[in-house]
Amino acid sequence: MTHSGPRAQAPDASATYVFAVGRDTRAMKTADLTGLAGMPGGERVRLLTCGTLTAVVQTVPAADFTDEVWQLRLSDRQEIERYARAHHEVVSAAAAIGPAVPLPLATLYHDDERARRVLDDEAARFHGALKRIAHHAEWGVKVYASHAPPERQDPAQNRPVSTGAGRREAPAAGAGLAYLNRKRGVHEGRERRREEAMNVAQSVDAELREIAAAARRLRTHDAAPGEQRVHTLNATYLIAADRTDELMRMTTALRERTGAQIEVSGPWVPYSFVGEV
C-alpha cells in the first residue's frame, strides 16, 4: 500500500485515490467509467488529466485510509479482499481502454493537485512503463511434480531367525546393514526425484523466457496436507498479445514432453512488470 499526503486530517476530509495511469489519449479521455463502484464509500470513479498522462481516480473519505484503519483491515481477510477486488475491477477497466500502469492498493494523495504534481514529476517513468507493457499481458505459470509413492519394504529382508527352542528369535544376519542400505536408497531416490523435478522446472522456465518480453520467478508454495504433488515453479511472464497462441502451444508441448503438471493462468493486467512507479 502507498500513502501520500498528510496522515492527520479533519474527520470529513477527502483524499484522491489513484487506481491506474495511462497516456492522455482520446480513447482514455473519452472513456466511459459508468458502473464502476470503486472503493467502498467513495464518490464516482473519474479521470484526472496530468499533463501527458491521464489517471483513473476517485475521491474517498480520508478517514477510511489512515494507517491505523488499514492495519485493522489487513487483519480481516474478507474485508481486505473486498477492497482488493474493488481496486482490481477499476484497474482492469482502465487496462481494457489502453495500456495502463496499475498503482498499488491504497495509493492516496491529499487532493487532485497533489496527485497531478506527483504524477507529472514521474511522467518519464510512467511513459517508460507504458511503453514496456503496451500490447502485452501477464501470464502466470505453475509447475508441479507428483509425489512418488513410498517404496515398499520387503518383509523377507528383515525376517527374524530362530535361535533355538525356547529362545528369543534374533534378526537375520546382516539385517541391520540391509535396513540402513534401504533407508539410504530411499533417501537417495527421493533426492534424485527432487533434482529431476527441479531440472524440469528450470527447463520449462527457460523455454518460456524465450517468448516472453520479461519474466519473474516467485516463491513456490508448500504442499497442502494430503496433496500429492510438489510445487516446483511459480513464475509470471510478460507476453505479447500476438504470441498468446504460441504460449499455449508451448505449454502443451512441455506437458507432453516432461510429464509435469503445468498450470497457466491469465491474461492479467501486468502488475509485475510496471516497476517502481
Backbone as JSON, one array per atom type, in Angstrom:
{
  "sequence": "MTHSGPRAQAPDASATYVFAVGRDTRAMKTADLTGLAGMPGGERVRLLTCGTLTAVVQTVPAADFTDEVWQLRLSDRQEIERYARAHHEVVSAAAAIGPAVPLPLATLYHDDERARRVLDDEAARFHGALKRIAHHAEWGVKVYASHAPPERQDPAQNRPVSTGAGRREAPAAGAGLAYLNRKRGVHEGRERRREEAMNVAQSVDAELREIAAAARRLRTHDAAPGEQRVHTLNATYLIAADRTDELMRMTTALRERTGAQIEVSGPWVPYSFVGEV",
  "N": [[0.84, -1.2, 0.0], [0.39, 2.26, -0.67], [0.72, 5.37, 0.67], [0.22, 8.84, 0.34], [0.74, 12.17, 1.26], [-0.68, 14.15, 3.96], [-1.08, 12.51, 7.13], [-2.77, 13.07, 9.26], [-5.97, 14.35, 9.3], [-8.99, 16.34, 9.02], [-12.08, 14.96, 10.3], [-14.01, 14.84, 8.25], [-12.56, 15.06, 5.95], [-11.37, 14.6, 2.58], [-9.69, 12.52, 0.14], [-7.59, 11.87, -2.72], [-7.78, 9.03, -4.52], [-5.78, 6.95, -6.44], [-6.04, 4.75, -9.07], [-4.97, 3.76, -11.53], [-2.75, 4.65, -14.25], [-2.65, 6.08, -17.43], [-1.8, 6.9, -20.87], [-2.44, 10.22, -22.09], [-4.63, 10.0, -24.1], [-7.11, 10.19, -26.75], [-8.91, 8.07, -26.56], [-8.63, 7.37, -23.87], [-9.36, 9.77, -22.58], [-12.02, 9.99, -23.26], [-13.2, 7.82, -22.17], [-15.75, 5.7, -20.87], [-16.64, 5.4, -17.67], [-18.77, 4.7, -16.25], [-20.65, 2.83, -13.97], [-18.61, 1.62, -12.6], [-17.8, 0.79, -9.37], [-15.71, 1.3, -7.6], [-13.8, 2.23, -4.67], [-15.26, 1.3, -1.52], [-17.62, 3.54, -0.18], [-16.67, 5.73, -1.54], [-16.72, 8.5, -3.95], [-17.91, 8.9, -7.38], [-16.05, 7.06, -9.83], [-13.53, 8.57, -11.76], [-11.8, 10.53, -14.33], [-8.56, 12.02, -14.37], [-6.67, 14.48, -15.67], [-3.23, 14.73, -16.18], [-1.01, 16.45, -17.33], [0.76, 14.9, -19.81], [-0.38, 12.54, -19.2], [-3.14, 10.49, -18.11], [-5.02, 9.88, -15.29], [-6.87, 7.38, -13.53], [-9.13, 7.94, -11.11], [-10.54, 8.46, -7.79], [-12.52, 10.2, -5.46], [-12.25, 9.8, -2.05], [-13.23, 9.08, 1.38], [-10.9, 10.36, 3.61], [-10.54, 9.38, 6.16], [-11.04, 6.69, 5.98], [-8.74, 5.56, 5.15], [-6.53, 5.75, 6.77], [-3.39, 4.94, 8.39], [-3.84, 3.46, 10.72], [-6.43, 2.45, 10.36], [-6.02, 0.86, 8.13], [-4.24, -1.06, 9.11], [-5.91, -2.46, 10.84], [-7.73, -3.39, 8.94], [-6.18, -5.09, 7.42], [-6.01, -7.3, 9.01], [-8.39, -8.52, 8.7], [-9.49, -10.78, 6.65], [-11.62, -11.07, 4.75], [-12.48, -8.44, 4.49], [-10.22, -7.04, 3.49], [-9.93, -8.36, 1.1], [-12.23, -7.53, -0.17], [-11.69, -4.83, -0.68], [-9.44, -5.14, -2.29], [-10.51, -6.47, -4.51], [-12.24, -4.48, -5.46], [-10.41, -2.52, -6.17], [-8.96, -3.89, -8.2], [-10.96, -4.28, -10.11], [-11.41, -1.7, -11.17], [-8.85, -1.12, -12.17], [-8.62, -3.1, -14.13], [-10.64, -2.31, -15.87], [-9.56, 0.11, -16.76], [-7.28, -0.84, -18.08], [-8.47, -2.15, -20.17], [-9.14, -0.13, -21.87], [-6.78, 0.95, -22.83], [-3.13, 0.79, -22.76], [-2.24, 0.69, -19.37], [-0.85, 1.67, -16.33], [-0.99, -0.07, -13.41], [-1.52, 1.08, -10.13], [-0.33, 0.5, -6.75], [-2.44, -1.05, -4.25], [-4.39, 1.16, -2.35], [-3.2, 3.7, -2.99], [-2.81, 6.95, -2.32], [-3.47, 10.49, -2.43], [-3.25, 13.83, -1.16], [-5.01, 15.62, -2.45], [-6.48, 16.44, -5.71], [-4.68, 18.22, -6.98], [-2.25, 17.72, -5.73], [-1.9, 15.07, -6.54], [-1.67, 15.46, -9.31], [0.77, 16.92, -9.44], [2.66, 15.09, -8.45], [2.4, 12.91, -10.24], [3.02, 14.16, -12.61], [5.68, 14.86, -12.15], [6.79, 12.33, -12.23], [6.43, 11.56, -14.81], [8.1, 10.64, -16.93], [8.94, 8.11, -16.05], [6.5, 6.79, -15.89], [5.71, 6.81, -18.59], [7.73, 5.22, -19.63], [7.12, 2.75, -18.44], [4.59, 2.33, -19.55], [5.22, 2.07, -22.25], [6.63, -0.32, -22.12], [4.7, -2.25, -21.39], [2.72, -2.08, -23.28], [0.38, -3.61, -25.43], [0.84, -6.08, -24.32], [0.42, -8.79, -21.98], [0.14, -10.17, -18.68], [1.03, -13.44, -17.73], [0.54, -16.21, -15.65], [2.43, -19.03, -14.61], [2.51, -22.22, -13.27], [4.29, -25.0, -12.1], [4.11, -28.41, -11.29], [5.29, -31.32, -9.62], [4.66, -34.78, -9.29], [4.22, -36.51, -6.2], [6.26, -39.27, -5.52], [5.21, -42.63, -4.93], [5.69, -44.2, -1.71], [8.45, -46.39, -1.25], [8.06, -49.88, -1.02], [8.77, -52.04, 1.71], [10.54, -55.05, 1.75], [9.35, -57.73, 3.43], [10.73, -60.08, 3.82], [13.36, -59.42, 3.94], [13.96, -58.59, 6.45], [13.35, -60.58, 8.13], [13.02, -62.35, 11.18], [15.19, -64.88, 12.65], [15.21, -68.14, 14.13], [16.68, -68.86, 17.28], [16.8, -71.2, 18.51], [15.01, -73.72, 20.43], [12.72, -72.41, 22.69], [14.11, -70.12, 22.94], [14.66, -66.6, 22.35], [13.88, -65.07, 19.21], [16.2, -63.9, 16.81], [17.26, -61.18, 14.73], [17.85, -61.77, 11.22], [21.14, -62.49, 9.96], [23.04, -59.65, 9.11], [20.83, -58.03, 8.87], [20.54, -55.48, 10.0], [22.38, -53.92, 8.57], [21.28, -54.19, 6.02], [18.87, -52.88, 6.41], [19.75, -50.22, 6.87], [20.92, -49.74, 4.4], [18.68, -49.83, 2.79], [17.26, -47.62, 3.76], [19.05, -45.61, 3.08], [18.94, -45.84, 0.33], [16.28, -45.13, -0.17], [16.33, -42.45, 0.62], [18.25, -41.42, -1.19], [16.89, -41.91, -3.56], [14.7, -40.23, -3.25], [15.97, -37.73, -3.23], [17.02, -37.77, -5.8], [14.7, -37.75, -7.37], [13.7, -35.28, -6.62], [15.68, -33.58, -7.62], [15.43, -34.1, -10.34], [12.84, -33.13, -10.79], [13.22, -30.41, -10.25], [14.97, -29.8, -12.3], [13.3, -30.11, -14.49], [11.5, -28.02, -13.99], [13.25, -25.84, -14.29], [13.84, -26.12, -16.97], [11.34, -25.7, -18.19], [10.9, -23.03, -17.44], [13.07, -21.78, -18.73], [12.46, -22.19, -21.46], [10.01, -20.83, -21.73], [10.81, -18.25, -21.22], [12.03, -17.58, -23.58], [10.06, -16.69, -25.29], [8.98, -14.61, -23.97], [8.65, -11.16, -23.09], [9.54, -10.28, -20.69], [10.24, -11.71, -17.46], [9.47, -13.18, -14.26], [10.5, -14.9, -11.37], [8.71, -16.38, -8.76], [7.98, -17.07, -5.29], [7.67, -20.48, -4.45], [4.94, -22.59, -3.31], [4.26, -24.33, -0.26], [3.29, -27.76, -0.04], [-0.11, -28.6, 0.45], [-1.71, -30.25, 3.26], [-1.95, -33.68, 2.62], [-1.84, -33.31, -0.12], [-0.86, -34.56, -3.23], [1.37, -33.65, -4.74], [4.21, -31.63, -5.71], [5.15, -28.28, -5.59], [7.05, -26.82, -7.96], [7.73, -24.71, -9.66], [6.96, -21.32, -9.79], [6.03, -18.77, -11.59], [5.89, -15.73, -13.53], [5.05, -14.22, -16.62], [5.65, -11.78, -19.12], [3.87, -11.41, -21.88], [3.59, -10.84, -25.34], [0.64, -9.8, -27.06], [0.25, -10.97, -29.57], [1.55, -13.36, -29.32], [0.24, -15.12, -27.79], [-1.07, -17.52, -28.6], [1.16, -19.01, -29.25], [2.31, -19.32, -26.73], [0.39, -21.03, -25.54], [0.59, -23.32, -27.17], [3.23, -24.01, -26.64], [3.24, -24.59, -23.86], [1.54, -26.8, -23.85], [3.07, -28.64, -25.34], [5.26, -28.85, -23.62], [4.1, -30.06, -21.38], [3.5, -32.59, -22.45], [6.04, -33.52, -23.12], [7.57, -33.45, -20.75], [5.99, -34.55, -18.77], [5.17, -33.21, -16.56], [2.91, -31.45, -14.36], [1.46, -28.63, -15.53], [0.22, -25.51, -14.97], [-1.55, -22.82, -16.34], [-2.36, -19.42, -16.07], [-4.28, -16.49, -16.74], [-5.16, -14.03, -19.27], [-3.58, -11.36, -17.4], [-3.68, -8.05, -16.0], [-0.6, -6.41, -16.27], [0.72, -6.3, -13.53], [3.14, -7.12, -12.38], [5.19, -6.1, -13.9], [5.53, -3.39, -14.17], [7.31, -1.98, -12.72], [8.84, 0.23, -10.28], [6.77, 2.69, -9.77]],
  "CA": [[0.0, 0.0, 0.0], [1.15, 3.5, -0.75], [0.0, 6.56, 1.12], [0.93, 10.08, 0.08], [-0.02, 13.29, 1.81], [-0.73, 14.19, 5.42], [-1.78, 11.42, 7.79], [-3.82, 13.59, 10.15], [-6.87, 15.24, 8.6], [-10.29, 16.5, 9.66], [-12.9, 13.75, 10.14], [-14.77, 14.84, 7.0], [-11.65, 15.36, 4.85], [-11.33, 13.63, 1.49], [-8.39, 12.3, -0.49], [-7.67, 11.37, -4.1], [-7.31, 7.64, -4.66], [-5.38, 6.72, -7.83], [-6.06, 3.33, -9.42], [-4.1, 3.45, -12.66], [-2.34, 5.8, -15.05], [-2.43, 5.78, -18.84], [-1.46, 8.06, -21.69], [-3.53, 11.17, -22.29], [-5.12, 9.78, -25.46], [-8.53, 10.45, -26.94], [-9.64, 6.93, -26.02], [-8.64, 7.45, -22.42], [-10.08, 10.96, -22.14], [-13.46, 9.83, -23.51], [-13.63, 6.52, -21.64], [-16.97, 5.67, -20.05], [-16.37, 4.67, -16.43], [-20.06, 4.49, -15.58], [-20.87, 1.47, -13.48], [-17.51, 1.18, -11.74], [-18.1, 1.18, -7.99], [-14.52, 1.81, -6.93], [-13.64, 1.95, -3.25], [-16.47, 1.49, -0.71], [-17.78, 4.86, 0.44], [-16.11, 6.8, -2.36], [-17.55, 9.12, -4.96], [-17.82, 8.21, -8.66], [-14.73, 6.91, -10.43], [-13.42, 9.6, -12.8], [-10.5, 10.71, -14.96], [-7.83, 13.21, -13.95], [-5.6, 14.76, -16.61], [-1.98, 15.13, -15.53], [-0.08, 16.71, -18.41], [0.69, 13.91, -20.89], [-0.95, 11.33, -18.63], [-4.49, 10.54, -17.55], [-5.15, 8.94, -14.17], [-8.21, 6.96, -13.13], [-9.11, 8.3, -9.69], [-11.8, 8.52, -7.05], [-12.47, 10.92, -4.19], [-12.65, 8.87, -0.99], [-13.05, 9.64, 2.73], [-9.53, 10.15, 4.09], [-10.56, 8.62, 7.42], [-11.1, 5.25, 5.67], [-7.46, 5.08, 4.64], [-5.42, 6.05, 7.67], [-2.55, 3.78, 8.68], [-4.48, 2.67, 11.77], [-7.57, 1.72, 9.77], [-5.52, -0.19, 7.24], [-3.69, -2.14, 9.92], [-7.06, -3.26, 11.27], [-8.33, -4.03, 7.77], [-5.3, -6.17, 7.0], [-6.26, -8.48, 9.86], [-9.71, -9.05, 8.33], [-9.26, -11.27, 5.29], [-12.75, -10.76, 3.88], [-12.53, -7.0, 4.26], [-9.13, -6.62, 2.62], [-10.22, -8.9, -0.23], [-13.27, -6.68, -0.75], [-11.01, -3.64, -1.21], [-8.55, -5.56, -3.37], [-11.35, -6.73, -5.69], [-12.72, -3.19, -5.96], [-9.25, -1.9, -6.83], [-8.65, -4.62, -9.42], [-12.03, -4.06, -11.09], [-11.18, -0.42, -11.84], [-7.61, -1.25, -12.92], [-8.91, -3.92, -15.31], [-11.42, -1.47, -16.79], [-8.63, 1.06, -17.35], [-6.42, -1.58, -19.0], [-9.26, -2.51, -21.35], [-9.19, 1.05, -22.72], [-5.46, 1.08, -23.43], [-2.08, 0.5, -21.77], [-2.45, 1.39, -18.1], [0.02, 1.24, -15.24], [-1.74, -0.21, -12.17], [-0.84, 1.51, -8.92], [-0.59, -0.4, -5.63], [-3.63, -0.86, -3.45], [-4.37, 2.28, -1.41], [-2.34, 4.82, -3.37], [-3.61, 8.13, -1.99], [-2.86, 11.82, -2.39], [-4.05, 14.78, -0.38], [-6.08, 16.13, -3.31], [-6.18, 16.3, -7.13], [-3.5, 18.98, -7.36], [-1.08, 16.98, -5.25], [-1.76, 13.91, -7.43], [-1.15, 15.96, -10.58], [2.18, 17.28, -9.31], [3.47, 13.88, -8.29], [2.39, 12.14, -11.48], [3.75, 14.93, -13.63], [7.1, 14.73, -11.84], [7.2, 10.97, -12.57], [5.88, 11.26, -16.14], [9.03, 9.85, -17.74], [8.9, 6.73, -15.58], [5.22, 6.22, -16.3], [5.74, 6.57, -20.03], [8.59, 4.06, -19.83], [6.36, 1.55, -18.07], [3.51, 2.18, -20.53], [5.82, 1.54, -23.47], [7.04, -1.7, -21.86], [3.57, -3.18, -21.26], [1.74, -1.91, -24.35], [0.09, -4.81, -26.24], [1.32, -7.26, -23.59], [-0.35, -9.19, -20.8], [0.87, -11.02, -17.73], [0.55, -14.81, -17.62], [1.15, -16.97, -14.58], [2.68, -20.45, -14.89], [2.93, -23.02, -12.12], [4.68, -26.37, -12.45], [4.05, -29.33, -10.15], [5.77, -32.69, -9.81], [3.91, -35.7, -8.44], [4.93, -37.25, -5.15], [6.42, -40.68, -5.83], [4.71, -43.47, -3.83], [6.77, -44.73, -0.87], [8.93, -47.71, -1.63], [7.65, -50.91, -0.07], [9.84, -52.82, 2.34], [10.39, -56.49, 1.59], [9.37, -58.32, 4.78], [11.7, -61.18, 3.93], [14.71, -58.91, 4.17], [14.19, -58.32, 7.87], [12.64, -61.64, 8.85], [13.84, -62.9, 12.27], [15.52, -66.31, 12.59], [15.14, -68.76, 15.45], [17.98, -69.15, 17.93], [16.68, -72.46, 19.22], [13.76, -73.89, 21.15], [12.58, -71.67, 23.93], [14.92, -68.91, 22.95], [14.14, -65.48, 21.58], [14.33, -65.02, 17.84], [17.11, -62.79, 16.52], [17.21, -60.78, 13.33], [18.75, -62.49, 10.33], [22.47, -61.88, 9.86], [23.12, -58.55, 8.15], [19.55, -57.32, 8.74], [20.73, -54.06, 10.32], [23.04, -53.29, 7.43], [20.31, -54.13, 4.92], [17.91, -51.82, 6.73], [20.4, -48.93, 6.63], [21.08, -49.57, 2.97], [17.37, -49.5, 2.22], [16.96, -46.23, 4.13], [19.9, -44.76, 2.27], [18.41, -45.89, -1.03], [15.05, -44.34, -0.22], [16.74, -41.04, 0.68], [18.89, -41.06, -2.45], [15.84, -41.88, -4.58], [13.91, -39.01, -3.04], [16.78, -36.61, -3.68], [17.14, -37.85, -7.26], [13.43, -37.3, -7.94], [13.59, -33.84, -6.4], [16.57, -32.92, -8.56], [14.84, -34.23, -11.67], [11.7, -32.22, -10.84], [13.74, -29.05, -10.34], [15.52, -29.64, -13.65], [12.14, -29.92, -15.37], [11.02, -26.66, -13.76], [14.21, -24.93, -14.9], [13.69, -26.25, -18.42], [10.09, -25.02, -18.55], [11.12, -21.59, -17.29], [13.99, -21.32, -19.77], [11.79, -22.16, -22.76], [9.0, -19.78, -21.74], [11.5, -16.96, -21.28], [12.41, -17.3, -24.95], [8.98, -15.98, -25.99], [8.48, -13.55, -23.08], [9.36, -9.88, -23.07], [10.14, -10.21, -19.36], [9.79, -12.82, -16.62], [9.82, -13.1, -12.85], [10.31, -16.11, -10.56], [8.08, -16.1, -7.48], [8.19, -18.12, -4.29], [6.78, -21.63, -4.56], [4.11, -22.82, -2.13], [4.36, -25.64, 0.37], [2.17, -28.64, -0.35], [-1.16, -28.67, 1.46], [-1.81, -31.59, 3.84], [-2.59, -34.68, 1.77], [-1.67, -33.04, -1.54], [0.09, -35.5, -3.82], [2.24, -33.03, -5.73], [5.15, -30.66, -5.17], [5.21, -27.06, -6.4], [8.46, -26.64, -8.33], [7.94, -23.44, -10.36], [5.92, -20.3, -9.71], [6.62, -17.69, -12.38], [4.98, -14.91, -14.29], [5.7, -13.83, -17.86], [5.05, -10.69, -19.88], [3.75, -12.0, -23.21], [2.94, -10.0, -26.34], [-0.69, -10.3, -27.42], [0.31, -11.8, -30.77], [2.26, -14.6, -29.03], [-0.56, -15.9, -26.84], [-1.25, -18.88, -29.13], [2.45, -19.68, -29.13], [2.43, -19.7, -25.32], [-0.46, -22.19, -25.29], [1.18, -24.48, -27.84], [4.47, -24.37, -25.96], [2.95, -25.25, -22.58], [1.0, -28.12, -24.17], [4.21, -29.48, -25.72], [6.06, -29.09, -22.42], [3.39, -31.08, -20.58], [3.64, -33.9, -23.08], [7.44, -33.94, -23.13], [8.13, -33.6, -19.4], [5.07, -35.25, -17.87], [4.87, -32.37, -15.4], [1.63, -30.74, -14.33], [1.72, -27.22, -15.79], [-1.0, -24.71, -14.92], [-1.38, -21.48, -16.91], [-3.45, -18.52, -15.72], [-4.19, -15.19, -17.38], [-4.21, -12.91, -19.14], [-3.78, -10.42, -16.31], [-3.04, -6.73, -16.08], [0.81, -6.7, -15.91], [1.16, -5.71, -12.26], [4.5, -7.5, -12.01], [6.19, -5.62, -14.85], [5.48, -1.92, -14.33], [8.42, -1.41, -11.99], [8.52, 1.13, -9.18], [6.24, 3.97, -10.26]],
  "C": [[0.87, 1.24, 0.0], [0.27, 4.65, -0.33], [0.85, 7.77, 0.79], [0.1, 11.22, 0.6], [-0.09, 13.19, 3.31], [-1.54, 13.04, 6.0], [-2.96, 11.93, 8.62], [-4.67, 14.6, 9.4], [-8.16, 15.35, 9.39], [-11.14, 15.27, 9.39], [-13.63, 13.68, 8.81], [-13.88, 15.13, 5.79], [-11.7, 14.24, 3.81], [-9.92, 13.52, 0.95], [-8.62, 11.78, -1.9], [-7.0, 10.01, -4.18], [-6.99, 7.42, -6.14], [-5.28, 5.21, -8.09], [-5.01, 2.98, -10.47], [-3.81, 4.72, -13.45], [-2.08, 5.34, -16.48], [-2.02, 7.03, -19.58], [-2.69, 8.95, -21.86], [-4.0, 11.1, -23.75], [-6.61, 10.1, -25.54], [-9.37, 9.31, -26.34], [-9.74, 6.99, -24.51], [-9.49, 8.61, -21.93], [-11.6, 10.82, -22.31], [-13.99, 8.52, -22.96], [-14.86, 6.66, -20.75], [-16.71, 4.79, -18.83], [-17.65, 4.43, -15.63], [-20.21, 3.03, -15.15], [-19.75, 0.93, -12.62], [-17.74, 1.7, -10.33], [-16.89, 1.81, -7.3], [-14.47, 1.42, -5.47], [-14.96, 2.16, -2.5], [-16.5, 2.87, -0.07], [-17.24, 6.01, -0.38], [-17.11, 7.38, -3.34], [-17.36, 8.38, -6.29], [-16.37, 8.13, -9.13], [-14.66, 7.86, -11.63], [-11.99, 9.65, -13.35], [-9.88, 12.02, -14.51], [-6.65, 13.39, -14.9], [-4.37, 15.31, -15.87], [-0.94, 15.34, -16.62], [-0.28, 15.72, -19.54], [0.09, 12.58, -20.43], [-2.39, 11.57, -18.2], [-4.59, 9.48, -16.48], [-6.61, 8.6, -13.94], [-8.26, 7.09, -11.61], [-10.5, 8.26, -9.09], [-11.57, 9.36, -5.79], [-13.04, 10.01, -3.11], [-12.51, 9.56, 0.37], [-11.64, 9.33, 3.25], [-9.5, 9.28, 5.34], [-10.6, 7.11, 7.18], [-9.75, 4.68, 5.3], [-6.29, 5.51, 5.51], [-4.61, 4.78, 7.93], [-3.22, 2.86, 9.71], [-5.62, 1.83, 11.22], [-7.08, 0.59, 8.88], [-4.88, -1.34, 8.0], [-4.8, -3.05, 10.42], [-7.65, -4.04, 10.1], [-7.49, -5.22, 7.3], [-5.5, -7.44, 7.82], [-7.6, -9.12, 9.57], [-9.65, -9.48, 6.86], [-10.4, -10.91, 4.33], [-12.8, -9.28, 3.52], [-11.42, -6.56, 3.3], [-9.34, -7.16, 1.21], [-11.29, -8.07, -0.92], [-12.63, -5.43, -1.38], [-10.11, -4.0, -2.39], [-9.35, -5.83, -4.65], [-11.85, -5.43, -6.3], [-11.61, -2.47, -6.72], [-8.99, -2.56, -8.19], [-9.71, -4.4, -10.5], [-11.79, -2.76, -11.87], [-9.9, -0.5, -12.69], [-7.85, -2.03, -14.22], [-9.7, -3.12, -16.34], [-10.52, -0.46, -17.49], [-7.75, 0.37, -18.39], [-7.16, -1.99, -20.26], [-9.35, -1.35, -22.33], [-7.88, 1.21, -23.51], [-4.41, 0.75, -22.4], [-2.27, 1.35, -20.52], [-1.53, 0.81, -17.05], [-0.83, 1.13, -13.97], [-0.92, 0.27, -10.98], [-1.18, 0.56, -7.77], [-1.9, -0.06, -4.91], [-3.42, 0.25, -2.43], [-3.3, 3.31, -1.73], [-3.16, 6.09, -3.27], [-2.79, 9.4, -2.05], [-3.83, 12.77, -1.69], [-5.23, 15.33, -1.17], [-5.65, 15.98, -4.77], [-4.89, 17.02, -7.52], [-2.22, 18.28, -6.92], [-0.84, 15.77, -6.15], [-1.18, 14.35, -8.77], [0.35, 16.26, -10.5], [3.06, 16.05, -9.24], [3.54, 13.1, -9.59], [3.13, 12.87, -12.6], [5.26, 14.83, -13.41], [7.65, 13.36, -12.27], [6.76, 10.58, -13.97], [6.8, 10.38, -16.97], [9.01, 8.39, -17.34], [7.6, 6.05, -15.97], [5.21, 5.9, -17.79], [6.65, 5.38, -20.38], [7.86, 2.76, -19.54], [5.25, 1.29, -19.09], [4.05, 1.62, -21.84], [6.16, 0.06, -23.3], [5.85, -2.66, -21.9], [2.56, -3.05, -22.38], [1.62, -3.18, -25.19], [0.68, -6.08, -25.62], [0.37, -7.56, -22.44], [0.52, -10.08, -19.92], [0.2, -12.39, -17.67], [1.29, -15.52, -16.5], [1.31, -18.43, -14.98], [3.17, -21.13, -13.62], [3.21, -24.45, -12.59], [4.69, -27.21, -11.18], [4.63, -30.68, -10.56], [5.0, -33.59, -8.84], [4.81, -36.3, -7.38], [5.07, -38.7, -5.61], [5.89, -41.51, -4.67], [5.86, -44.03, -3.02], [7.17, -46.13, -1.31], [8.55, -48.72, -0.56], [8.86, -51.67, 0.46], [9.54, -54.29, 2.16], [10.47, -57.14, 2.96], [10.44, -59.39, 4.93], [13.09, -60.7, 4.26], [14.99, -58.63, 5.63], [13.49, -59.36, 8.73], [13.54, -62.2, 9.95], [14.12, -64.38, 12.07], [15.53, -66.86, 14.01], [16.54, -69.04, 15.98], [17.9, -70.44, 18.71], [15.4, -72.51, 20.01], [13.78, -73.11, 22.44], [13.38, -70.39, 23.98], [14.27, -67.82, 22.1], [14.69, -65.54, 20.16], [15.2, -63.78, 17.63], [16.98, -62.41, 15.05], [18.19, -61.59, 12.51], [20.08, -61.74, 10.25], [22.46, -60.79, 8.79], [21.86, -57.75, 8.03], [19.72, -55.83, 9.01], [21.37, -53.31, 9.17], [22.09, -53.15, 6.25], [19.3, -53.02, 5.15], [18.51, -50.44, 6.44], [20.58, -48.66, 5.14], [19.76, -49.2, 2.3], [17.01, -48.05, 2.52], [17.78, -45.26, 3.28], [19.38, -44.71, 0.83], [17.15, -45.07, -1.19], [15.39, -42.86, -0.25], [17.35, -40.59, -0.65], [17.86, -40.99, -3.58], [15.0, -40.63, -4.49], [14.66, -37.79, -3.54], [16.9, -36.59, -5.2], [15.85, -37.35, -7.93], [13.25, -35.8, -7.77], [14.46, -33.08, -7.39], [16.01, -32.97, -9.98], [13.67, -33.26, -11.84], [12.16, -30.77, -10.97], [14.35, -28.78, -11.72], [14.41, -29.41, -14.67], [11.62, -28.49, -15.24], [11.94, -25.64, -14.41], [14.07, -24.94, -16.42], [12.44, -25.53, -18.92], [10.28, -23.51, -18.51], [12.01, -21.06, -18.41], [13.3, -21.22, -21.12], [10.74, -21.06, -22.82], [9.64, -18.4, -21.8], [11.89, -16.58, -22.72], [11.31, -16.54, -25.71], [8.42, -14.82, -25.16], [9.31, -12.29, -23.22], [10.07, -9.68, -21.74], [9.56, -11.36, -18.54], [10.23, -12.61, -15.19], [9.55, -14.44, -12.19], [9.75, -15.68, -9.21], [8.31, -17.27, -6.54], [7.19, -19.26, -4.51], [6.04, -21.84, -3.24], [4.35, -24.22, -1.57], [3.12, -26.46, 0.04], [1.16, -28.62, 0.8], [-1.22, -30.09, 2.02], [-2.57, -32.55, 2.92], [-2.42, -34.44, 0.28], [-0.57, -33.91, -2.12], [0.92, -34.88, -4.94], [3.08, -31.96, -5.05], [5.23, -29.48, -6.13], [6.67, -26.75, -6.69], [8.74, -25.34, -9.08], [6.72, -22.55, -10.19], [6.49, -19.07, -10.39], [5.54, -16.93, -13.12], [5.74, -14.32, -15.47], [4.92, -12.71, -18.54], [5.06, -11.14, -21.35], [3.02, -11.04, -24.14], [1.62, -10.64, -26.77], [-0.64, -11.24, -28.62], [1.1, -13.09, -30.57], [1.49, -15.48, -28.04], [-0.75, -17.33, -27.31], [0.04, -19.68, -29.02], [2.7, -20.14, -27.7], [1.63, -20.96, -25.04], [0.11, -23.45, -25.94], [2.43, -24.95, -27.11], [4.19, -25.09, -24.65], [2.34, -26.64, -22.81], [2.13, -29.08, -24.51], [5.08, -29.82, -24.52], [5.4, -30.11, -21.51], [3.64, -32.48, -21.14], [5.07, -34.41, -22.98], [7.97, -34.25, -21.74], [7.27, -34.45, -18.47], [4.7, -34.45, -16.64], [3.46, -31.79, -15.51], [1.93, -29.24, -14.46], [0.39, -26.48, -15.86], [-0.7, -23.3, -15.43], [-2.59, -20.64, -16.53], [-3.21, -17.16, -16.37], [-5.2, -15.09, -18.5], [-4.6, -11.96, -18.02], [-3.19, -9.06, -16.68], [-1.6, -6.92, -15.57], [1.31, -5.98, -14.67], [2.65, -5.93, -12.01], [5.57, -6.82, -12.85], [6.16, -4.11, -15.07], [6.61, -1.24, -13.58], [7.93, -0.52, -10.86], [8.07, 2.48, -9.74], [5.29, 4.55, -9.24]]
}
